[in-house]
Amino acid sequence: MIPTNSPSRLILASSSAYRRELLARLRLPFAVMLPELDERPLPAEAPQATALRLARAKAEAVAARAPGSVVIGSDQVATLDGEQIGKPGSHAAALAQLQRMRGRRVVFHTALCVVDAAGGAELENVQTFVTFRDLPDAELDAYLRIEQPYDCAGSAKNEGLGIAILERIDSSDPTALTGLPLIALTGMLRRAGFHFFSN
């Protein structure tokens, strides 16, 4: 049996429906609060540094508004040839992303931060290496029209039909690519006093 109680209020600092769905798998009660901050990278900032900074900033912004809570912040940055690839926002931009990435390996940096008033902030970064299939424009265009992943960095939902345009995924944490590394998170929550199973 998985208990529904927790030692303190758990909050997800995110507007992402994907992260909410992933966190719900842990069967812990949680609230959602939007961090409301500028998520643009700083000039000359390394992709991993961007993801870590934003994950921490999201968690700390919400923690400041909810004293005594344990707050989860996460951010993801995709890179190709060292250049950051953001959320496309439109069909044309998504198609251009997929055209550039086809047949190539893209690195996704998924950063995680848990802020606990008692223990401070704990940070972790998970790298996922994704190889895209070398597909023709017509297939890429058809995929985008079906799934419309315009709010996803890299323009592909691996948890949906996007898996068909991927050739390989290498990661130590299988949910990191979707936006919330649950293996890392469960360890962090255990250290914050949460329990997933009863005796």
FIDRENSE-361653 format. One line per field, with one value per atom (N, C-alpha, C): residue in three letters; x, y, z; atom name; residue number from 0. Coordinates in steps of 0.001 Angstrom, whole numbers. Layout:
sevo: [ALA/...];
east: [X/...];
north: [Y/...];
up: [Z/...];
zagu: [CA/...];
selo: [NUM/...];
This chain:
sevo: [MET/MET/MET/ILE/ILE/ILE/PRO/PRO/PRO/THR/THR/THR/ASN/ASN/ASN/SER/SER/SER/PRO/PRO/PRO/SER/SER/SER/ARG/ARG/ARG/LEU/LEU/LEU/ILE/ILE/ILE/LEU/LEU/LEU/ALA/ALA/ALA/SER/SER/SER/SER/SER/SER/SER/SER/SER/ALA/ALA/ALA/TYR/TYR/TYR/ARG/ARG/ARG/ARG/ARG/ARG/GLU/GLU/GLU/LEU/LEU/LEU/LEU/LEU/LEU/ALA/ALA/ALA/ARG/ARG/ARG/LEU/LEU/LEU/ARG/ARG/ARG/LEU/LEU/LEU/PRO/PRO/PRO/PHE/PHE/PHE/ALA/ALA/ALA/VAL/VAL/VAL/MET/MET/MET/LEU/LEU/LEU/PRO/PRO/PRO/GLU/GLU/GLU/LEU/LEU/LEU/ASP/ASP/ASP/GLU/GLU/GLU/ARG/ARG/ARG/PRO/PRO/PRO/LEU/LEU/LEU/PRO/PRO/PRO/ALA/ALA/ALA/GLU/GLU/GLU/ALA/ALA/ALA/PRO/PRO/PRO/GLN/GLN/GLN/ALA/ALA/ALA/THR/THR/THR/ALA/ALA/ALA/LEU/LEU/LEU/ARG/ARG/ARG/LEU/LEU/LEU/ALA/ALA/ALA/ARG/ARG/ARG/ALA/ALA/ALA/LYS/LYS/LYS/ALA/ALA/ALA/GLU/GLU/GLU/ALA/ALA/ALA/VAL/VAL/VAL/ALA/ALA/ALA/ALA/ALA/ALA/ARG/ARG/ARG/ALA/ALA/ALA/PRO/PRO/PRO/GLY/GLY/GLY/SER/SER/SER/VAL/VAL/VAL/VAL/VAL/VAL/ILE/ILE/ILE/GLY/GLY/GLY/SER/SER/SER/ASP/ASP/ASP/GLN/GLN/GLN/VAL/VAL/VAL/ALA/ALA/ALA/THR/THR/THR/LEU/LEU/LEU/ASP/ASP/ASP/GLY/GLY/GLY/GLU/GLU/GLU/GLN/GLN/GLN/ILE/ILE/ILE/GLY/GLY/GLY/LYS/LYS/LYS/PRO/PRO/PRO/GLY/GLY/GLY/SER/SER/SER/HIS/HIS/HIS/ALA/ALA/ALA/ALA/ALA/ALA/ALA/ALA/ALA/LEU/LEU/LEU/ALA/ALA/ALA/GLN/GLN/GLN/LEU/LEU/LEU/GLN/GLN/GLN/ARG/ARG/ARG/MET/MET/MET/ARG/ARG/ARG/GLY/GLY/GLY/ARG/ARG/ARG/ARG/ARG/ARG/VAL/VAL/VAL/VAL/VAL/VAL/PHE/PHE/PHE/HIS/HIS/HIS/THR/THR/THR/ALA/ALA/ALA/LEU/LEU/LEU/CYS/CYS/CYS/VAL/VAL/VAL/VAL/VAL/VAL/ASP/ASP/ASP/ALA/ALA/ALA/ALA/ALA/ALA/GLY/GLY/GLY/GLY/GLY/GLY/ALA/ALA/ALA/GLU/GLU/GLU/LEU/LEU/LEU/GLU/GLU/GLU/ASN/ASN/ASN/VAL/VAL/VAL/GLN/GLN/GLN/THR/THR/THR/PHE/PHE/PHE/VAL/VAL/VAL/THR/THR/THR/PHE/PHE/PHE/ARG/ARG/ARG/ASP/ASP/ASP/LEU/LEU/LEU/PRO/PRO/PRO/ASP/ASP/ASP/ALA/ALA/ALA/GLU/GLU/GLU/LEU/LEU/LEU/ASP/ASP/ASP/ALA/ALA/ALA/TYR/TYR/TYR/LEU/LEU/LEU/ARG/ARG/ARG/ILE/ILE/ILE/GLU/GLU/GLU/GLN/GLN/GLN/PRO/PRO/PRO/TYR/TYR/TYR/ASP/ASP/ASP/CYS/CYS/CYS/ALA/ALA/ALA/GLY/GLY/GLY/SER/SER/SER/ALA/ALA/ALA/LYS/LYS/LYS/ASN/ASN/ASN/GLU/GLU/GLU/GLY/GLY/GLY/LEU/LEU/LEU/GLY/GLY/GLY/ILE/ILE/ILE/ALA/ALA/ALA/ILE/ILE/ILE/LEU/LEU/LEU/GLU/GLU/GLU/ARG/ARG/ARG/ILE/ILE/ILE/ASP/ASP/ASP/SER/SER/SER/SER/SER/SER/ASP/ASP/ASP/PRO/PRO/PRO/THR/THR/THR/ALA/ALA/ALA/LEU/LEU/LEU/THR/THR/THR/GLY/GLY/GLY/LEU/LEU/LEU/PRO/PRO/PRO/LEU/LEU/LEU/ILE/ILE/ILE/ALA/ALA/ALA/LEU/LEU/LEU/THR/THR/THR/GLY/GLY/GLY/MET/MET/MET/LEU/LEU/LEU/ARG/ARG/ARG/ARG/ARG/ARG/ALA/ALA/ALA/GLY/GLY/GLY/PHE/PHE/PHE/HIS/HIS/HIS/PHE/PHE/PHE/PHE/PHE/PHE/SER/SER/SER/ASN/ASN/ASN];
east: [844/0/879/527/1271/493/1090/361/134/-915/-1195/-734/-207/236/1689/2105/3489/3880/5209/5635/5387/5232/4924/4289/3842/3180/4181/3840/4694/4126/4994/4561/5438/4805/5509/5501/6689/6817/6919/5781/5809/4427/4409/3155/3006/3973/4004/3025/2135/1215/1982/3089/3893/4520/5027/5628/4563/3395/2308/1940/1837/1487/2558/3818/4899/4906/4777/4794/3622/2484/1309/1573/2527/2868/3347/3899/4453/3375/2152/1007/1190/1868/1988/1090/365/-442/477/140/954/91/573/-65/830/276/1033/991/2166/2251/3178/2814/3625/4732/5970/7083/7135/6617/6544/7890/8822/10118/10584/11566/12145/13007/12662/13373/14396/14681/15685/17091/17959/19338/20089/21066/21919/22963/23500/24519/25706/26102/27256/27090/25854/25605/25592/26290/26318/24940/24536/23195/22911/23863/23650/23475/24251/24151/22785/22265/20932/19874/19911/18909/18978/20179/20336/19895/20279/19895/18381/17735/16288/15532/16005/15349/15386/16544/16667/15832/15866/15117/13618/13116/11695/11325/12125/11833/11917/12938/13119/12042/11611/10569/9270/8925/7695/7877/9045/9299/9184/9565/9471/8016/7093/5671/4943/5618/4973/5907/6132/7057/6655/7654/7412/7123/7072/6785/8067/7928/8999/8625/9508/9176/10095/9487/10215/10254/11464/11643/12400/12072/12772/12832/13883/14006/14776/14494/15166/15672/16902/17502/18031/17642/18147/19256/20274/21379/21796/22179/22762/23980/25112/26381/26646/26226/26479/25519/24589/23630/22299/21710/20451/19289/18427/17235/16037/15263/14136/12838/11736/10404/10081/9637/9461/8348/7211/6123/5243/5718/4918/5285/4423/4665/5947/6106/7281/8577/8585/9797/10072/9000/9167/9719/9214/9709/11180/11548/12954/13836/13350/14114/14325/13244/13342/14205/14137/15001/16468/16756/18149/18634/17732/18128/18082/17472/17326/18695/18778/20030/21116/20769/21755/21430/22431/22238/22108/21048/20754/20881/21458/21634/20559/19825/18825/19353/19488/19909/18640/18316/17133/17594/17403/17841/16677/17016/16019/16508/15605/15942/14800/15149/14181/14600/13732/13989/13162/13871/13251/13713/12779/13140/14124/13999/14863/16234/16290/17554/18161/17561/18107/17713/18584/18302/19223/18644/19430/19227/20328/20288/20835/20282/20803/20528/21434/21254/21362/20419/20425/20559/21536/21714/21073/20357/19747/20222/20691/21200/20175/19646/18574/19051/18977/19311/18020/17878/16689/16857/15769/15805/15980/16605/16807/15583/14542/13266/13054/12289/12009/11073/11084/10261/8789/8276/6848/6463/7318/7011/7106/8106/8257/7064/6640/5495/4219/4036/2847/2828/3982/4057/3635/4181/3886/2402/1776/350/-522/-60/-818/-671/567/809/981/1386/1552/2360/3614/4430/5162/4437/5061/5521/5118/5551/6648/7275/8319/9664/10672/12022/12412/12827/13179/12030/10837/9685/9244/9477/9046/8617/7443/6963/7309/8350/8757/7713/6828/5790/4580/4618/3531/4061/3476/3860/5276/5806/7171/8214/7890/8826/9152/8253/8459/9485/9830/10855/12216/12266/13519/14121/15439/16149/16712/17085/17732/17623/17438/17456/18396/19374/20315/20243/19830/19719/19737/20217/20199/18843/17972/16683/15628/14836/13979/12929/12515/11503/12124/13441/14105/13746/13692/13409/12027/11068/9723/9677/10693/10770/10936/10840/10986/11663/12938/13660/13194/12329/11703/12654/13640/14599/15361/15863/16571/15626/14409/13464/13079/12830/12429/13542/14786/15889/15925/15700/15712/14547/13382/12220/12389/13009/13298/14175/15189/16088/15354/14266/13457/12402/12359/11459/10198/10077/8882/9039/7902/7893/6911/7307/6482/5731/6201/5574/5422/4344/4183/4763/5076/5627/4506];
north: [-1192/0/1242/2247/3495/4553/5101/6066/7378/8072/9365/10518/10200/11288/11636/12805/13242/14097/14214/14960/16454/16969/18382/18556/19737/20007/19916/19177/19015/19862/20643/21535/21339/21246/21219/22629/23188/24550/24474/24274/24076/24278/24760/24857/23680/22765/21658/20539/20216/19098/17775/17702/16480/16201/17243/17055/16692/17287/16933/15464/14988/13581/12650/13007/12172/12150/13326/13372/12593/12599/11867/10364/9845/8417/8005/8945/8621/8518/8893/8771/9535/10645/11565/12763/13263/14457/15654/16458/17646/18746/19955/21121/21619/22469/23060/24574/25195/26652/27071/28136/28597/29509/29267/30081/31485/31683/33005/33715/33180/33845/33783/34605/34678/33437/32626/31371/31448/32642/32771/32512/31880/31658/32976/33009/34181/34178/35330/35375/34455/33653/32749/31684/31444/30441/29045/28104/26728/26094/25199/24584/23926/23160/22495/23526/24611/25669/26360/26547/27145/26289/24981/24074/24053/23974/23937/25249/26370/27674/27840/27463/27646/26678/25442/24494/25030/25545/26091/27360/28227/29487/29231/28248/27907/27414/26492/25931/27003/27838/28862/29944/30286/31309/30858/29586/29069/28847/28354/28126/29418/30524/31815/32201/31699/32005/30946/29827/28734/28203/28985/28560/27221/26389/25105/23984/24310/23298/22708/21558/20968/21221/21892/22353/21715/21240/20616/21578/21852/22643/21815/21970/21218/22060/21851/22555/21673/21849/21032/21906/21629/22322/21267/21376/20474/21178/20411/21006/20134/20803/20151/20968/20281/20963/22100/21897/22890/24057/24100/25203/24787/25661/25347/25311/24306/24147/24310/25323/25592/24987/25432/25004/25729/25018/25660/26699/26406/27379/27418/26905/26924/25720/25428/24293/24505/25686/25953/25813/26343/26247/24803/24042/22637/21821/22065/21348/21666/22915/23302/22603/22488/21768/20307/19645/18228/17990/18892/18773/18871/19755/19938/18744/18122/17057/15660/15500/14149/13505/12243/11513/11951/12812/13382/12989/13168/12911/14244/14369/15589/15274/16209/16033/16849/16176/16848/16906/18120/18328/18572/17656/17817/18020/19235/19576/19482/19117/18914/19587/20279/20898/20651/20196/20061/21001/21920/22877/22474/22252/21836/22820/23441/24438/23866/22566/21944/21598/21196/20702/21551/22683/23532/23030/23282/22915/21792/20809/19723/19756/19698/19803/18548/18227/17114/17387/16929/17067/15693/15375/14099/14383/13760/13914/12742/13055/12040/12290/11229/11335/10696/11505/11055/11118/9984/9940/9934/10907/11033/10232/9628/8911/9894/9438/10268/10100/10879/10738/11869/11613/12667/13733/14893/16020/15654/14840/14510/13785/12874/12152/13078/13939/14878/15828/16310/17216/16514/15270/14510/14268/13936/13738/15008/16129/17390/17738/17463/17783/16887/15668/14751/15125/15315/15468/16913/17797/19221/19463/18979/19102/20447/21522/22837/23405/22731/23178/22265/21478/20533/20901/21030/21255/20067/20330/19247/18772/19302/19053/17595/16809/15408/14949/14320/13754/12272/11929/10524/9641/10233/9452/9241/9816/9666/9137/9613/9161/9582/10563/11016/9923/8868/7753/7156/7306/6739/7510/8729/9469/9399/8631/8466/7098/7071/5819/5214/6075/5578/6621/6142/7006/6374/7134/6666/7589/7032/7835/6936/7479/6739/6850/7722/7990/8106/7062/7027/8123/8726/9787/11176/11255/12558/13242/12480/13076/13713/13161/13731/14986/15179/16437/16357/15144/15025/13684/13690/12440/11802/10813/10250/9414/8773/8013/8978/10048/11055/11685/11995/12683/11827/10539/9707/9636/9622/9654/10954/12058/13369/13496/12986/13067/12173/11017/10163/10909/11590/12341/13506/13974/15053/14514/13171/12586/11951/11851/11245/9724/9022/7561/7118/6120/5655/4369/3600/2329/2211/1569/1324/-40/-260/-1555/-2573];
up: [0/0/0/-808/-865/-103/947/1761/1032/1396/779/1655/2827/3705/3407/3795/3607/4790/5081/6258/6155/4965/4791/3423/3149/1876/727/-300/-1474/-2606/-3235/-4304/-5533/-6694/-7963/-8537/-8726/-9256/-10776/-11422/-12868/-13462/-14708/-15455/-16415/-16399/-17353/-16991/-17922/-17720/-17696/-18436/-18480/-17111/-16463/-15137/-14101/-14212/-13283/-13422/-14647/-14883/-14323/-14490/-13981/-12456/-11822/-10365/-9773/-10447/-9962/-9860/-10621/-10554/-9158/-8411/-7098/-6021/-6349/-5442/-4133/-4222/-3088/-3385/-2409/-2667/-2916/-3900/-4173/-4755/-4590/-5186/-6315/-7152/-8253/-8097/-8179/-8172/-9304/-9996/-11120/-10612/-11049/-10556/-11150/-12357/-12983/-12998/-13802/-13942/-15387/-15702/-17044/-17256/-18253/-18471/-19603/-20062/-21129/-20584/-21395/-20945/-20845/-19955/-19833/-20946/-21298/-22352/-22021/-22987/-22875/-21794/-21344/-20311/-20930/-20319/-20799/-20614/-21521/-21431/-20083/-19572/-18278/-17175/-17241/-16234/-16307/-17521/-17682/-17012/-17301/-16736/-15220/-14661/-13204/-12559/-13162/-12609/-12593/-13704/-13782/-12880/-12765/-11855/-10431/-10034/-8674/-8505/-9510/-9420/-9309/-10060/-9987/-8588/-8062/-6739/-5657/-5717/-4686/-4768/-5985/-6134/-5481/-5678/-5077/-3578/-3170/-1747/-942/-1539/-849/-588/-1437/-1283/-466/-170/559/1635/2695/3759/4360/4664/5283/4299/3014/1997/1427/808/10/-1439/-2180/-3526/-4556/-5639/-6736/-7914/-8392/-9608/-10624/-11892/-12936/-14195/-14972/-16237/-17204/-18485/-19496/-20632/-21044/-22177/-23138/-24399/-25430/-26205/-26598/-27344/-28520/-29591/-30757/-31156/-31233/-31531/-30547/-29289/-28256/-28247/-29191/-29272/-28662/-27866/-27208/-28204/-28010/-28834/-27911/-28133/-27245/-27731/-27130/-27554/-28866/-29890/-31200/-31244/-30610/-30567/-31795/-32937/-34170/-35032/-35995/-36901/-37708/-38259/-39103/-38320/-37100/-36278/-35865/-35570/-35190/-36355/-37551/-38723/-38965/-38797/-38972/-37942/-36704/-35676/-36067/-36459/-36791/-38024/-38975/-40157/-39768/-38854/-38411/-37590/-36830/-35915/-36533/-37695/-38249/-38507/-38082/-38223/-37257/-36304/-35384/-33941/-33076/-31648/-30915/-30142/-29395/-27906/-27157/-25717/-25000/-24106/-23277/-21844/-21313/-19924/-19110/-18210/-17367/-15931/-15436/-14085/-13116/-11891/-10849/-9580/-8897/-7610/-6634/-5439/-4361/-3241/-2905/-1835/-620/482/1742/2804/3500/4513/5530/5825/6827/6271/4997/4444/3361/3026/1974/592/-380/-1763/-2208/-2895/-3473/-4980/-5714/-7173/-7833/-8997/-9776/-11247/-12117/-13555/-14201/-15073/-15784/-17276/-17903/-19341/-20075/-21139/-21992/-23417/-24060/-25424/-26363/-27282/-28169/-29614/-30300/-31720/-32522/-33411/-34247/-35536/-36001/-37273/-38434/-39487/-40678/-41577/-41298/-41998/-43000/-44054/-45043/-44485/-45148/-44709/-44579/-45501/-45494/-44208/-43729/-42483/-41277/-41272/-40159/-40097/-41256/-41326/-40864/-41297/-40902/-39398/-38834/-37380/-36646/-37058/-36370/-36451/-37579/-37727/-36847/-36594/-35741/-34261/-33811/-32368/-31903/-32793/-32489/-31204/-31166/-29951/-29864/-30062/-30171/-28833/-27731/-26406/-25843/-26721/-26282/-26891/-26061/-26579/-27442/-28675/-29573/-30441/-30231/-31105/-31213/-30171/-30208/-28828/-28740/-27479/-27447/-26712/-26675/-26003/-25187/-24523/-25430/-26628/-27587/-28911/-29999/-31335/-31703/-30988/-31249/-31134/-30403/-30267/-31631/-32616/-33951/-34775/-34353/-35099/-34401/-33305/-32571/-32863/-32919/-33171/-31894/-30958/-29740/-28631/-27380/-26201/-25186/-24728/-23711/-22506/-21345/-20140/-18916/-17807/-16544/-15850/-16363/-15717/-16815/-17065/-18253/-18361/-17262/-17361/-17499/-17483/-17600/-18910/-19983/-21290/-21332/-20609/-20571/-19694/-18848/-18117/-16619/-16034/-14584/-14275/-13891/-13631/-12315/-12413/-11214/-10371/-10975/-10165/-9254/-9829/-9026/-8005/-8438/-7557/-6359/-6561/-5417/-4377/-4821/-3860/-3084/-3775/-3126/-2144/-2532/-1638/-415/-589/571/1569/1049/1946/2615/1988/2578/3537/3707/4691/4145/2827/2250/2190/2300/2256/1169/411/-717/-417/565/879/2394/2829/4255/4593/5859/6287/6485];
zagu: [N/CA/C/N/CA/C/N/CA/C/N/CA/C/N/CA/C/N/CA/C/N/CA/C/N/CA/C/N/CA/C/N/CA/C/N/CA/C/N/CA/C/N/CA/C/N/CA/C/N/CA/C/N/CA/C/N/CA/C/N/CA/C/N/CA/C/N/CA/C/N/CA/C/N/CA/C/N/CA/C/N/CA/C/N/CA/C/N/CA/C/N/CA/C/N/CA/C/N/CA/C/N/CA/C/N/CA/C/N/CA/C/N/CA/C/N/CA/C/N/CA/C/N/CA/C/N/CA/C/N/CA/C/N/CA/C/N/CA/C/N/CA/C/N/CA/C/N/CA/C/N/CA/C/N/CA/C/N/CA/C/N/CA/C/N/CA/C/N/CA/C/N/CA/C/N/CA/C/N/CA/C/N/CA/C/N/CA/C/N/CA/C/N/CA/C/N/CA/C/N/CA/C/N/CA/C/N/CA/C/N/CA/C/N/CA/C/N/CA/C/N/CA/C/N/CA/C/N/CA/C/N/CA/C/N/CA/C/N/CA/C/N/CA/C/N/CA/C/N/CA/C/N/CA/C/N/CA/C/N/CA/C/N/CA/C/N/CA/C/N/CA/C/N/CA/C/N/CA/C/N/CA/C/N/CA/C/N/CA/C/N/CA/C/N/CA/C/N/CA/C/N/CA/C/N/CA/C/N/CA/C/N/CA/C/N/CA/C/N/CA/C/N/CA/C/N/CA/C/N/CA/C/N/CA/C/N/CA/C/N/CA/C/N/CA/C/N/CA/C/N/CA/C/N/CA/C/N/CA/C/N/CA/C/N/CA/C/N/CA/C/N/CA/C/N/CA/C/N/CA/C/N/CA/C/N/CA/C/N/CA/C/N/CA/C/N/CA/C/N/CA/C/N/CA/C/N/CA/C/N/CA/C/N/CA/C/N/CA/C/N/CA/C/N/CA/C/N/CA/C/N/CA/C/N/CA/C/N/CA/C/N/CA/C/N/CA/C/N/CA/C/N/CA/C/N/CA/C/N/CA/C/N/CA/C/N/CA/C/N/CA/C/N/CA/C/N/CA/C/N/CA/C/N/CA/C/N/CA/C/N/CA/C/N/CA/C/N/CA/C/N/CA/C/N/CA/C/N/CA/C/N/CA/C/N/CA/C/N/CA/C/N/CA/C/N/CA/C/N/CA/C/N/CA/C/N/CA/C/N/CA/C/N/CA/C/N/CA/C/N/CA/C/N/CA/C/N/CA/C/N/CA/C/N/CA/C/N/CA/C/N/CA/C/N/CA/C/N/CA/C/N/CA/C/N/CA/C/N/CA/C/N/CA/C/N/CA/C/N/CA/C/N/CA/C/N/CA/C/N/CA/C/N/CA/C/N/CA/C/N/CA/C/N/CA/C/N/CA/C/N/CA/C/N/CA/C/N/CA/C/N/CA/C/N/CA/C/N/CA/C/N/CA/C/N/CA/C/N/CA/C/N/CA/C/N/CA/C/N/CA/C/N/CA/C/N/CA/C/N/CA/C/N/CA/C/N/CA/C/N/CA/C/N/CA/C];
selo: [0/0/0/1/1/1/2/2/2/3/3/3/4/4/4/5/5/5/6/6/6/7/7/7/8/8/8/9/9/9/10/10/10/11/11/11/12/12/12/13/13/13/14/14/14/15/15/15/16/16/16/17/17/17/18/18/18/19/19/19/20/20/20/21/21/21/22/22/22/23/23/23/24/24/24/25/25/25/26/26/26/27/27/27/28/28/28/29/29/29/30/30/30/31/31/31/32/32/32/33/33/33/34/34/34/35/35/35/36/36/36/37/37/37/38/38/38/39/39/39/40/40/40/41/41/41/42/42/42/43/43/43/44/44/44/45/45/45/46/46/46/47/47/47/48/48/48/49/49/49/50/50/50/51/51/51/52/52/52/53/53/53/54/54/54/55/55/55/56/56/56/57/57/57/58/58/58/59/59/59/60/60/60/61/61/61/62/62/62/63/63/63/64/64/64/65/65/65/66/66/66/67/67/67/68/68/68/69/69/69/70/70/70/71/71/71/72/72/72/73/73/73/74/74/74/75/75/75/76/76/76/77/77/77/78/78/78/79/79/79/80/80/80/81/81/81/82/82/82/83/83/83/84/84/84/85/85/85/86/86/86/87/87/87/88/88/88/89/89/89/90/90/90/91/91/91/92/92/92/93/93/93/94/94/94/95/95/95/96/96/96/97/97/97/98/98/98/99/99/99/100/100/100/101/101/101/102/102/102/103/103/103/104/104/104/105/105/105/106/106/106/107/107/107/108/108/108/109/109/109/110/110/110/111/111/111/112/112/112/113/113/113/114/114/114/115/115/115/116/116/116/117/117/117/118/118/118/119/119/119/120/120/120/121/121/121/122/122/122/123/123/123/124/124/124/125/125/125/126/126/126/127/127/127/128/128/128/129/129/129/130/130/130/131/131/131/132/132/132/133/133/133/134/134/134/135/135/135/136/136/136/137/137/137/138/138/138/139/139/139/140/140/140/141/141/141/142/142/142/143/143/143/144/144/144/145/145/145/146/146/146/147/147/147/148/148/148/149/149/149/150/150/150/151/151/151/152/152/152/153/153/153/154/154/154/155/155/155/156/156/156/157/157/157/158/158/158/159/159/159/160/160/160/161/161/161/162/162/162/163/163/163/164/164/164/165/165/165/166/166/166/167/167/167/168/168/168/169/169/169/170/170/170/171/171/171/172/172/172/173/173/173/174/174/174/175/175/175/176/176/176/177/177/177/178/178/178/179/179/179/180/180/180/181/181/181/182/182/182/183/183/183/184/184/184/185/185/185/186/186/186/187/187/187/188/188/188/189/189/189/190/190/190/191/191/191/192/192/192/193/193/193/194/194/194/195/195/195/196/196/196/197/197/197/198/198/198];
